[in-house]
């Protein structure tokens, strides 16, 4: 009788720990942003709750008008694209993750500032501003 009680208690504790671990694996609304700005390139990396993917994609599409990249929040991108104004940059995106990189040597100063401004805006979207 005591053995079955301890086994049942152990199973409940194990189940509770497992459920807690699974919940911690979700992003839980945390936002991680990394920016690298060197003489060669500007790189923006963000990790965020998947629920923000639609807002981030919408902001990017708005920022690069008349171009557009995203059609669905389930899109996965790993592409180098060139906008109508000649701005060329790299985008790697999946729900909850984003990387944008622009080569400063291959783009104009205006293009660099356009992408940098867009990335600053993405940070504001992720921070709820």
TORTI-564735 format. One record per atom (N, C-alpha, C, CB): residue in one letter; atom name; z, x, y. Coordinates in nm, 4 decimals. Each point is the difference from the previous one (the first is absolute). Glycine has a CB too. Layout:
BEGIN
res,atom,w,u,v
A,CA,Z,X,Y
...
//
This chain:
BEGIN
res,atom,w,u,v
X,N,0.0000,0.0828,-0.1184
X,CA,0.0000,-0.0828,0.1184
X,C,0.0000,0.0875,0.1251
X,CB,0.1207,-0.1819,-0.1255
X,N,-0.0344,0.2850,0.1263
X,CA,0.0054,0.0876,0.1159
X,C,-0.1311,0.0754,0.0167
X,CB,0.2474,0.0226,-0.0290
X,N,-0.3096,0.0146,-0.0821
X,CA,-0.1249,0.0744,0.0058
X,C,-0.1100,-0.0845,0.0630
X,CB,0.0685,0.1303,-0.2029
X,N,-0.0797,-0.2568,0.1653
X,CA,-0.1041,-0.0862,0.0557
X,C,0.0250,-0.0245,0.1501
X,CB,-0.0301,-0.1104,-0.2270
X,N,0.1563,0.1035,0.2689
X,CA,0.0329,-0.0164,0.1427
X,C,-0.0468,0.1224,0.0778
X,CB,0.1998,-0.1441,-0.0578
X,N,-0.1733,0.2626,0.0064
X,CA,-0.0407,0.1223,0.0679
X,C,-0.1527,0.0153,0.0041
X,CB,0.2153,0.1055,-0.0729
X,N,-0.2813,-0.1457,-0.0333
X,CA,-0.1473,0.0063,-0.0025
X,C,-0.0580,-0.0969,0.1029
X,CB,0.0033,0.0639,-0.2453
X,N,0.0527,-0.1852,0.2517
X,CA,-0.0469,-0.0987,0.0983
X,C,0.0258,0.0493,0.1423
X,CB,0.0437,-0.1857,-0.1648
X,N,0.0739,0.2441,0.1894
X,CA,0.0325,0.0526,0.1329
X,C,-0.0941,0.1149,0.0349
X,CB,0.2417,-0.0676,-0.0288
X,N,-0.2680,0.1554,-0.0652
X,CA,-0.0913,0.1117,0.0220
X,C,-0.1406,-0.0507,0.0323
X,CB,0.1372,0.1424,-0.1557
X,N,-0.1826,-0.2453,0.0867
X,CA,-0.1320,-0.0579,0.0265
X,C,-0.0063,-0.0595,0.1406
X,CB,-0.0271,-0.0482,-0.2452
X,N,0.1318,-0.0215,0.2863
X,CA,0.0029,-0.0581,0.1349
X,C,-0.0004,0.1086,0.1081
X,CB,0.1241,-0.1981,-0.0917
X,N,-0.0457,0.3009,0.0708
X,CA,0.0041,0.1095,0.0964
X,C,-0.1361,0.0696,0.0057
X,CB,0.2474,0.0315,-0.0424
X,N,-0.3088,-0.0084,-0.0733
X,CA,-0.1318,0.0641,-0.0041
X,C,-0.1044,-0.0855,0.0695
X,CB,0.0620,0.1123,-0.2141
X,N,-0.0590,-0.2410,0.1922
X,CA,-0.0935,-0.0909,0.0648
X,C,0.0193,0.0002,0.1511
X,CB,-0.0027,-0.1415,-0.2062
X,N,0.1258,0.1412,0.2513
X,CA,0.0288,0.0032,0.1438
X,C,-0.0511,0.1288,0.0637
X,CB,0.2020,-0.1432,-0.0390
X,N,-0.1808,0.2542,-0.0275
X,CA,-0.0476,0.1286,0.0514
X,C,-0.1527,0.0016,0.0057
X,CB,0.2044,0.1147,-0.0936
X,N,-0.2681,-0.1664,-0.0096
X,CA,-0.1463,-0.0044,-0.0033
X,C,-0.0557,-0.0867,0.1129
X,CB,0.0073,0.0338,-0.2484
X,N,0.0483,-0.1493,0.2699
X,CA,-0.0459,-0.0898,0.1075
X,C,0.0194,0.0669,0.1361
X,CB,0.0571,-0.2025,-0.1410
X,N,0.0562,0.2669,0.1605
X,CA,0.0235,0.0721,0.1246
X,C,-0.0990,0.1131,0.0214
X,CB,0.2389,-0.0584,-0.0193
X,N,-0.2701,0.1295,-0.0858
X,CA,-0.0964,0.1104,0.0084
X,C,-0.1382,-0.0521,0.0357
X,CB,0.1327,0.1296,-0.1684
X,N,-0.1753,-0.2409,0.1067
X,CA,-0.1305,-0.0582,0.0290
X,C,-0.0081,-0.0419,0.1462
X,CB,-0.0192,-0.0785,-0.2379
X,N,0.1239,0.0197,0.2903
X,CA,0.0009,-0.0418,0.1407
X,C,-0.0060,0.1196,0.0932
X,CB,0.1305,-0.2028,-0.0628
X,N,-0.0697,0.3127,0.0258
X,CA,-0.0045,0.1203,0.0832
X,C,-0.1381,0.0630,0.0007
X,CB,0.2402,0.0382,-0.0489
X,N,-0.3181,-0.0608,-0.0561
X,CA,-0.1333,0.0577,-0.0074
X,C,-0.0945,-0.0637,0.1006
X,CB,0.0388,0.0487,-0.2404
X,N,-0.0116,-0.1727,0.2788
X,CA,-0.0787,-0.0616,0.1064
X,C,0.0352,0.0700,0.1293
X,CB,-0.0092,-0.2240,-0.1192
X,N,-0.0805,0.2171,0.2165
X,CA,0.0174,0.0715,0.1248
X,C,0.1130,-0.0571,0.0855
X,CB,-0.2413,0.0549,-0.0079
X,N,0.2812,-0.1798,-0.0155
X,CA,0.1099,-0.0645,0.0715
X,C,-0.0133,0.0058,0.1517
X,CB,0.1423,0.0572,-0.1918
X,N,-0.2649,-0.0628,0.2407
X,CA,-0.0198,-0.0018,0.1439
X,C,0.0094,0.1351,0.0674
X,CB,0.0882,-0.2250,-0.0065
X,N,-0.0624,0.3289,-0.0689
X,CA,0.0080,0.1334,0.0592
X,C,-0.1392,0.0451,0.0419
X,CB,0.2022,0.0562,-0.1411
X,N,-0.2063,0.0156,0.2504
X,CA,-0.1253,0.0541,0.0509
X,C,0.0147,0.1515,0.0108
X,CB,-0.0523,-0.2150,0.1276
X,N,-0.0434,0.2857,-0.1832
X,CA,-0.0024,0.1458,0.0118
X,C,-0.1325,0.0385,0.0647
X,CB,0.1504,0.0318,-0.2049
X,N,-0.1407,0.0383,0.3172
X,CA,-0.1190,0.0411,0.0741
X,C,0.0029,0.1510,0.0185
X,CB,-0.0113,-0.2234,0.1190
X,N,-0.1024,0.2855,-0.1450
X,CA,-0.0136,0.1440,0.0173
X,C,-0.1256,0.0259,0.0827
X,CB,0.1189,0.0480,-0.2208
X,N,-0.1039,0.0337,0.3246
X,CA,-0.1135,0.0339,0.0861
X,C,-0.0113,0.1516,0.0079
X,CB,0.0275,-0.2139,0.1347
X,N,-0.1490,0.2629,-0.1524
X,CA,-0.0285,0.1423,0.0147
X,C,-0.1136,0.0141,0.1003
X,CB,0.0769,0.0523,-0.2380
X,N,-0.0539,0.0238,0.3429
X,CA,-0.1003,0.0183,0.1051
X,C,-0.0188,0.1498,0.0218
X,CB,0.0614,-0.2217,0.1117
X,N,-0.1679,0.2767,-0.1705
X,CA,-0.0293,0.1425,0.0121
X,C,-0.1272,0.0179,0.0834
X,CB,0.1114,0.0482,-0.2242
X,N,-0.1521,0.0764,0.2431
X,CA,-0.1246,0.0265,0.0721
X,C,-0.1213,-0.0516,-0.0768
X,CB,0.1063,0.2013,0.1032
X,N,-0.0952,-0.2097,-0.2342
X,CA,-0.1118,-0.0398,-0.0855
X,C,-0.0089,-0.1516,-0.0221
X,CB,0.0205,0.2209,-0.1112
X,N,0.0948,-0.2845,0.0911
X,CA,-0.0026,-0.1411,-0.0412
X,C,0.1252,-0.0746,0.0436
X,CB,-0.1406,0.0642,-0.1946
X,N,0.1261,-0.1950,0.1992
X,CA,0.1115,-0.0918,0.0227
X,C,0.0121,-0.0836,-0.1271
X,CB,-0.0343,-0.0075,0.2567
X,N,0.1525,0.0077,-0.3168
X,CA,0.0220,-0.0732,-0.1237
X,C,0.1183,-0.0943,0.0160
X,CB,-0.0949,0.1910,-0.1334
X,N,0.0745,-0.3159,0.0938
X,CA,0.1019,-0.1038,0.0085
X,C,0.0190,-0.0563,-0.1405
X,CB,-0.0592,-0.0567,0.2431
X,N,0.1838,0.0602,-0.2918
X,CA,0.0314,-0.0527,-0.1331
X,C,0.1148,-0.0992,0.0144
X,CB,-0.0776,0.2146,-0.1149
X,N,0.0606,-0.3324,0.0578
X,CA,0.1055,-0.1016,0.0067
X,C,0.0192,-0.0634,-0.1369
X,CB,-0.0532,-0.0450,0.2423
X,N,0.1790,0.0223,-0.2740
X,CA,0.0390,-0.0727,-0.1201
X,C,0.0871,-0.1146,0.0469
X,CB,-0.0119,0.2068,-0.1512
X,N,-0.0167,-0.3276,0.1060
X,CA,0.0670,-0.1178,0.0535
X,C,0.0008,-0.1120,-0.1029
X,CB,-0.0688,0.0651,0.2321
X,N,0.1436,-0.1692,-0.2019
X,CA,0.0070,-0.1162,-0.0874
X,C,-0.1389,-0.0627,-0.0110
X,CB,0.2426,-0.0406,0.0639
X,N,-0.2826,0.0061,-0.1840
X,CA,-0.1327,-0.0574,-0.0232
X,C,-0.0237,-0.1263,0.0812
X,CB,0.0053,0.0961,-0.2280
X,N,0.1002,-0.1649,0.2685
X,CA,-0.0145,-0.1222,0.0787
X,C,-0.0625,0.0269,0.1369
X,CB,0.1978,-0.0938,-0.1194
X,N,-0.1928,0.2177,0.1669
X,CA,-0.0578,0.0367,0.1293
X,C,-0.1473,0.0396,-0.0096
X,CB,0.2260,0.0740,0.0699
X,N,-0.2795,-0.0675,-0.1901
X,CA,-0.1371,0.0461,-0.0194
X,C,-0.0995,-0.0816,0.0811
X,CB,0.0628,0.0759,-0.2279
X,N,-0.0489,-0.2072,0.2272
X,CA,-0.0925,-0.0869,0.0733
X,C,0.0045,0.0285,0.1502
X,CB,0.0288,-0.1761,-0.1766
X,N,0.0913,0.1940,0.2314
X,CA,0.0139,0.0280,0.1430
X,C,-0.0611,0.1356,0.0355
X,CB,0.2093,-0.1392,0.0056
X,N,-0.1851,0.2385,-0.0889
X,CA,-0.0540,0.1339,0.0239
X,C,-0.1524,-0.0032,-0.0064
X,CB,0.2087,0.1043,-0.0965
X,N,-0.2646,-0.1668,-0.0050
X,CA,-0.1442,-0.0080,-0.0133
X,C,-0.0620,-0.0767,0.1170
X,CB,0.0249,0.0106,-0.2493
X,N,0.0386,-0.1186,0.2895
X,CA,-0.0490,-0.0775,0.1137
X,C,0.0010,0.0816,0.1279
X,CB,0.0825,-0.2070,-0.1096
X,N,0.0231,0.2852,0.1292
X,CA,0.0090,0.0839,0.1188
X,C,-0.1091,0.1070,-0.0003
X,CB,0.2475,-0.0416,0.0091
X,N,-0.2704,0.1030,-0.1239
X,CA,-0.1046,0.1022,-0.0100
X,C,-0.1363,-0.0619,0.0286
X,CB,0.1371,0.1280,-0.1687
X,N,-0.1665,-0.2418,0.1075
X,CA,-0.1284,-0.0655,0.0240
X,C,-0.0171,-0.0346,0.1478
X,CB,0.0051,-0.0919,-0.2334
X,N,0.1021,0.0456,0.2970
X,CA,-0.0047,-0.0312,0.1432
X,C,-0.0248,0.1266,0.0821
X,CB,0.1560,-0.1943,-0.0372
X,N,-0.0952,0.3039,-0.0011
X,CA,-0.0099,0.1254,0.0745
X,C,-0.1370,0.0661,-0.0105
X,CB,0.2418,0.0296,-0.0378
X,N,-0.3115,-0.0537,-0.0713
X,CA,-0.1292,0.0677,-0.0178
X,C,-0.1186,-0.0941,0.0219
X,CB,0.1105,0.1546,-0.1614
X,N,-0.0852,-0.2694,0.2242
X,CA,-0.1096,-0.0925,0.0294
X,C,-0.1086,0.0719,0.0765
X,CB,0.1587,-0.1936,0.0034
X,N,-0.2816,0.1655,-0.0250
X,CA,-0.0583,-0.1091,-0.0776
X,C,-0.0097,0.0296,-0.1495
X,CB,-0.1265,-0.0612,0.2024
X,N,0.1761,0.1755,-0.2452
X,CA,0.0029,0.0327,-0.1428
X,C,0.1155,-0.0730,-0.0665
X,CB,-0.1029,0.2261,0.0446
X,N,0.1050,-0.2245,-0.1742
X,CA,0.1102,-0.0554,-0.0777
X,C,0.0023,0.0667,-0.1362
X,CB,-0.0150,-0.2206,0.1221
X,N,0.1337,0.2397,-0.1742
X,CA,0.0127,0.0635,-0.1310
X,C,0.0505,-0.0961,-0.1064
X,CB,0.0422,0.2148,0.1153
X,N,0.0596,-0.2920,-0.0823
X,CA,0.0734,-0.0744,-0.1013
X,C,-0.0416,-0.1464,-0.0032
X,CB,0.1908,0.1574,0.0280
X,N,-0.2033,-0.2103,-0.1490
X,CA,-0.0300,-0.1411,-0.0178
X,C,0.1114,-0.0723,-0.0764
X,CB,-0.2440,0.0562,0.0033
X,N,0.3263,0.0204,-0.0728
X,CA,0.1043,-0.0586,-0.0834
X,C,0.1203,0.0930,-0.0029
X,CB,-0.1722,-0.1199,-0.1404
X,N,0.2917,0.0611,0.1295
X,CA,0.1208,0.0819,-0.0073
X,C,0.0093,0.0740,-0.1326
X,CB,0.1144,-0.1605,0.1523
X,N,-0.2019,0.1292,-0.2445
X,CA,0.0008,0.0673,-0.1298
X,C,-0.1055,0.1099,-0.0070
X,CB,0.0827,-0.2109,-0.1050
X,N,-0.1446,0.2403,0.2206
X,CA,-0.1002,0.1064,0.0045
X,C,0.0662,0.1361,-0.0184
X,CB,-0.1438,-0.1402,0.1515
X,N,0.0754,0.2262,-0.2215
X,CA,0.0403,0.1393,-0.0143
X,C,-0.1136,0.0828,0.0581
X,CB,0.1438,-0.0443,-0.2093
X,N,-0.1134,0.1258,0.3084
X,CA,-0.1012,0.0799,0.0658
X,C,0.0295,0.1474,-0.0166
X,CB,-0.0388,-0.1832,0.1636
X,N,-0.0636,0.2598,-0.1830
X,CA,0.0054,0.1454,0.0015
X,C,-0.1376,0.0423,0.0492
X,CB,0.1737,0.0202,-0.1927
X,N,-0.1897,-0.0222,0.3267
X,CA,-0.1323,0.0120,0.0576
X,C,0.0023,0.0787,0.1304
X,CB,-0.0613,-0.2158,-0.1074
X,N,-0.0456,0.2854,0.1329
X,CA,-0.0236,0.0592,0.1308
X,C,-0.1033,-0.0885,0.0673
X,CB,0.0549,0.2396,-0.0772
X,N,-0.0234,-0.2873,0.1960
X,CA,-0.0874,-0.0949,0.0690
X,C,-0.0342,0.0499,0.1397
X,CB,0.1003,-0.1882,-0.1318
X,N,-0.2112,0.1386,0.1827
X,CA,-0.0422,0.0321,0.1358
X,C,-0.0193,-0.1307,0.0754
X,CB,-0.1117,0.2164,-0.0748
X,N,0.1783,-0.2280,0.1892
X,CA,-0.0097,-0.1192,0.0822
X,C,-0.1281,0.0043,0.0845
X,CB,0.2525,-0.0177,0.0056
X,N,-0.2849,-0.0939,0.0555
X,CA,-0.1219,-0.0079,0.0810
X,C,0.0013,0.0968,0.1169
X,CB,-0.0201,-0.2373,-0.0654
X,N,0.1399,0.2737,0.1140
X,CA,0.0068,0.0952,0.1124
X,C,-0.0058,0.1461,-0.0465
X,CB,0.1343,-0.1691,0.1265
X,N,-0.1530,0.1915,-0.2566
X,CA,-0.0113,0.1347,-0.0545
X,C,0.1300,0.0588,-0.0517
X,CB,-0.1848,0.0307,0.1545
X,N,0.2950,-0.1021,-0.1395
X,CA,0.1295,0.0472,-0.0502
X,C,-0.0021,0.0006,-0.1524
X,CB,0.1185,-0.0896,0.2053
X,N,-0.0928,0.2049,-0.2633
X,CA,0.0058,0.0119,-0.1448
X,C,0.1419,0.0335,-0.0429
X,CB,-0.2406,0.0734,-0.0075
X,N,0.2929,-0.1485,-0.0896
X,CA,0.1349,0.0260,-0.0473
X,C,0.0149,-0.0447,-0.1445
X,CB,0.0880,-0.0258,0.2331
X,N,0.0177,0.0748,-0.2958
X,CA,0.0304,-0.0271,-0.1410
X,C,0.1107,-0.1039,-0.0083
X,CB,-0.0692,0.2341,-0.0664
X,N,0.0536,-0.3302,-0.0239
X,CA,0.1016,-0.1025,-0.0227
X,C,0.0245,-0.0125,-0.1495
X,CB,-0.0675,-0.1240,0.2101
X,N,0.1936,0.1324,-0.2472
X,CA,0.0407,-0.0294,-0.1375
X,C,0.1087,-0.1057,0.0111
X,CB,-0.0576,0.2359,-0.0889
X,N,0.0325,-0.3527,0.0295
X,CA,0.0913,-0.1115,0.0168
X,C,0.0131,-0.0768,-0.1300
X,CB,-0.0605,-0.0156,0.2421
X,N,0.1826,-0.0255,-0.2677
X,CA,0.0308,-0.0919,-0.1080
X,C,0.1190,-0.0820,0.0492
X,CB,-0.0879,0.1579,-0.1861
X,N,0.1161,-0.2719,0.1245
X,CA,0.1118,-0.0808,0.0494
X,C,0.1290,0.0822,0.0105
X,CB,-0.1067,-0.2028,-0.1023
X,N,0.1573,0.2150,0.2257
X,CA,0.1236,0.0730,0.0244
X,C,-0.0153,0.1473,0.0305
X,CB,0.1018,-0.1614,-0.1458
X,N,-0.2246,0.2117,0.1447
X,CA,-0.0245,0.1424,0.0265
X,C,-0.1248,0.0175,0.0858
X,CB,0.1099,0.0609,-0.2181
X,N,-0.1033,0.0358,0.3087
X,CA,-0.1129,0.0248,0.0887
X,C,-0.0049,0.1472,0.0380
X,CB,0.0140,-0.2352,0.0880
X,N,-0.1343,0.2912,-0.0890
X,CA,-0.0219,0.1351,0.0502
X,C,-0.1263,-0.0033,0.0842
X,CB,0.1148,0.1080,-0.2010
X,N,-0.1037,-0.0567,0.3227
X,CA,-0.1141,0.0103,0.0901
X,C,-0.0064,0.1444,0.0473
X,CB,0.0180,-0.2447,0.0740
X,N,-0.1377,0.3005,-0.0776
X,CA,-0.0164,0.1388,0.0433
X,C,-0.1290,0.0124,0.0797
X,CB,0.1282,0.0847,-0.2014
X,N,-0.1189,-0.0183,0.3167
X,CA,-0.1181,0.0255,0.0816
X,C,-0.0101,0.1506,0.0244
X,CB,0.0164,-0.2296,0.1110
X,N,-0.1360,0.2817,-0.1319
X,CA,-0.0271,0.1407,0.0242
X,C,-0.0309,0.0164,0.1482
X,CB,-0.0870,0.0357,-0.2373
X,N,0.1690,0.0394,0.3080
X,CA,-0.0172,0.0171,0.1443
X,C,-0.1237,0.0810,0.0347
X,CB,0.2455,-0.0145,0.0243
X,N,-0.2850,0.1043,-0.1113
X,CA,-0.1162,0.0859,0.0273
X,C,-0.1307,-0.0782,-0.0101
X,CB,0.1280,0.1969,-0.0874
X,N,-0.1309,-0.3002,0.0030
X,CA,-0.1222,-0.0771,-0.0227
X,C,-0.0073,-0.1269,0.0860
X,CB,-0.0028,0.0894,-0.2324
X,N,0.1060,-0.1155,0.3120
X,CA,0.0042,-0.1206,0.0822
X,C,0.0284,0.0357,0.1454
X,CB,0.0780,-0.1336,-0.1982
X,N,-0.1131,0.0419,0.2856
X,CA,0.0263,0.0201,0.1421
X,C,0.1481,-0.0234,0.0292
X,CB,-0.2362,-0.0708,0.0566
X,N,0.2785,0.1153,0.0602
X,CA,0.1379,-0.0227,0.0428
X,C,0.0278,-0.1495,0.0113
X,CB,-0.0003,0.2196,0.1235
X,N,-0.0977,-0.2956,-0.0745
X,CA,0.0158,-0.1453,0.0111
X,C,0.0204,-0.0631,-0.1373
X,CB,-0.1428,0.0007,0.2066
X,N,0.0692,0.0460,-0.3059
X,CA,0.0153,-0.0523,-0.1372
X,C,0.1383,0.0311,-0.0542
X,CB,-0.2457,0.0282,-0.0394
X,N,0.2913,0.0944,0.0626
X,CA,0.1341,0.0395,-0.0443
X,C,0.1055,-0.0912,0.0624
X,CB,-0.0773,0.2388,-0.0257
X,N,0.0687,-0.2613,0.1576
X,CA,0.0984,-0.0846,0.0667
X,C,-0.0094,-0.1452,-0.0463
X,CB,-0.0090,0.1527,0.1973
X,N,-0.1106,-0.1985,-0.2298
X,CA,-0.0162,-0.1369,-0.0509
X,C,0.0751,-0.0168,-0.1320
X,CB,-0.2252,-0.0172,0.1132
X,N,0.2068,0.1117,-0.2046
X,CA,0.0661,-0.0085,-0.1308
X,C,0.1507,0.0218,0.0155
X,CB,-0.2105,0.0824,-0.1139
X,N,0.2502,0.0090,0.1992
X,CA,0.1431,0.0245,0.0226
X,C,0.0673,-0.1251,0.0579
X,CB,-0.0471,0.2461,0.0377
X,N,-0.0194,-0.3104,0.0579
X,CA,0.0535,-0.1236,0.0593
X,C,0.0104,-0.1091,-0.1065
X,CB,-0.1001,0.0610,0.2242
X,N,-0.0007,-0.0700,-0.3111
X,CA,0.0040,-0.0979,-0.1080
X,C,0.1192,0.0267,-0.0920
X,CB,-0.2508,-0.0238,0.0119
X,N,0.2735,0.1493,-0.0469
X,CA,0.1117,0.0353,-0.0887
X,C,0.1348,-0.0295,0.0669
X,CB,-0.1427,0.1788,-0.1065
X,N,0.1534,-0.1532,0.2372
X,CA,0.1231,-0.0355,0.0727
X,C,0.0228,-0.1507,-0.0064
X,CB,-0.0303,0.1977,0.1545
X,N,-0.0776,-0.2735,-0.1422
X,CA,0.0106,-0.1456,-0.0099
X,C,0.0412,-0.0455,-0.1394
X,CB,-0.1732,-0.0189,0.1769
X,N,0.1235,0.0864,-0.2793
X,CA,0.0399,-0.0322,-0.1375
X,C,0.1497,0.0217,-0.0158
X,CB,-0.2283,0.0644,-0.0868
X,N,0.2791,0.0445,0.1440
X,CA,0.1442,0.0260,-0.0055
X,C,0.0783,-0.1123,0.0654
X,CB,-0.0449,0.2452,0.0025
X,N,-0.0044,-0.2947,0.1103
X,CA,0.0667,-0.1123,0.0680
X,C,-0.0041,-0.1256,-0.0852
X,CB,-0.0614,0.0984,0.2215
X,N,-0.0496,-0.1241,-0.2874
X,CA,-0.0096,-0.1161,-0.0900
X,C,0.1028,0.0110,-0.1116
X,CB,-0.2452,-0.0227,0.0519
X,N,0.2558,0.1420,-0.1100
X,CA,0.0939,0.0209,-0.1117
X,C,0.1443,-0.0078,0.0439
X,CB,-0.1692,0.1419,-0.1094
X,N,0.1956,-0.1076,0.2354
X,CA,0.1371,-0.0055,0.0528
X,C,0.0320,-0.1371,0.0570
X,CB,-0.0117,0.2439,0.0506
X,N,-0.0856,-0.3349,-0.0545
X,CA,0.0238,-0.1366,0.0465
X,C,-0.0055,-0.0154,0.1500
X,CB,0.1371,-0.0315,-0.1982
X,N,-0.2033,0.1217,0.2676
X,CA,-0.0103,-0.0080,0.1463
X,C,-0.1216,-0.0793,0.0404
X,CB,0.1158,0.2187,0.0218
//
